[in-house]
Amino acid sequence: MTSSHRVLCVSFGHLDSLDAGLGEFARRLGERLAQRTGALRDAGVRLVFHLQPHLRGAFGDGVDYVAYHPSQRWRPWRLPHCALWHSAFQHNATRPPEGSQHRLLTVHDLNFRYAKTVGSWRDSAVTRLAVSRSDGVATISRYVADDLRSHLSWRGGLRTIYNGASNLVGLPQEPVPSLHGRPFFFHLSRMAASKNVGALVELARAWPEKTFVFAGPAWGDSKRLHDALQGTLPNVQFLLGISEAAKAWLLQHCQAFLFPSLAEGFGLPPIEAMHFGTPVFLSDRTCLPEIGGRCAGYFHEFSPAAMRAVIECELPRLAGSREATQRHAAQFDWDRCAEGYLDWYSERLSIDMGGRPVLSGSCLTARSSRPDRQEKTPKSLIT
């Protein structure tokens, strides 16, 4: 590989971990892009990841790395031969290197619209700055694309590339002894206010004959909720910091997965549950109806009586259509996600990657160069 190769740099900026949330997106996308290093090199393109120094090597030795430094947020800097800069999420405040020919951005959500806090105003400012520095944008759902057009007045190139979601069905499982043989409802998230977990707590309080299980990190909002409720609701069980094996067991064995979130750009946990054919109940807000389609039940309001009525009405239908639910989940695949980004890069760089499938007409990659063009939901997502 010589210095004549053009550089394709994928930036994860200040991201500290590849373990959850945006880290999951970064890890899955990075792994799959790294697998295409040879095809990129044959096309005269060198793949470089921009990330925190302690994450160097995360995608193997076949790719190159450039270290993130906080000064890159405001000080001009250079990355020689940078033909394409892709900032992988909108909170990455890094300036594109001077002279970058193409500046692409993935927008995961505009959740600052739904939470008027000090943090939301900061997120709004950083997102607007990142968008202003870009000449092409991808969103992870069409709902986010519509948000971008409506609230940030974006009029440039825009496409939707859906995330994948990990299929844990084949993973060795770790049973939770206290739940063995018992029906239970399951919720998994970091339990921030936007996840609307309070509505589930009130549902549990009003439905004492049902067991509710909440899983999340052993820190932050989930730890605070655990501490606040400890010993007050005998039908509620918290499992913090669980393993992937335990998560797989819970997703397979729960009676239903409940996810009444108020602000999502995509929503990975519901699709992870759907891989098992598990009945899933979502709020009818933001992107969730787009992602869940007809294979989920929906909460239209969040009083305990209303939520219970939806579950009791829809659970028999969803429990009887597990195979359809699994087929729906299978559409959200990390390989297809990565191919969507490679398609985008190839178009911008005018390269041919040697027979790589082109997904521009597929059900999971959509684009619109005209802001007034209204794209319909793909038929495959409304089964």
WOLINFEN-V266042 format. One record per run of one state. SS is the DSSP state (H for helix, E for strand, C for the rest). FROM is the first residue (numbers start at 1). LEN is the number of residues. Records with the same first field share a line. If there is no record, write none. Layout:
SS->FROM-LEN ; FROM-LEN
//
This chain:
C->1-5 ; 12-10 ; 35-2 ; 43-2 ; 52-1 ; 56-8 ; 68-2 ; 74-8 ; 88-14 ; 108-3 ; 114-4 ; 133-3 ; 140-2 ; 152-5 ; 162-15 ; 180-5 ; 189-4 ; 196-1 ; 207-5 ; 217-3 ; 230-6 ; 241-3 ; 254-2 ; 260-8 ; 275-5 ; 284-4 ; 296-1 ; 300-4 ; 320-2 ; 331-3 ; 350-15 ; 369-10 ; 382-2
E->6-6 ; 45-7 ; 64-4 ; 82-6 ; 102-6 ; 136-4 ; 157-5 ; 185-4 ; 212-5 ; 236-5 ; 256-4 ; 280-4 ; 297-3 ; 365-4
H->22-13 ; 37-6 ; 53-3 ; 70-4 ; 111-3 ; 118-15 ; 142-10 ; 177-3 ; 193-3 ; 197-10 ; 220-10 ; 244-10 ; 268-7 ; 288-8 ; 304-16 ; 322-9 ; 334-16 ; 379-3
//
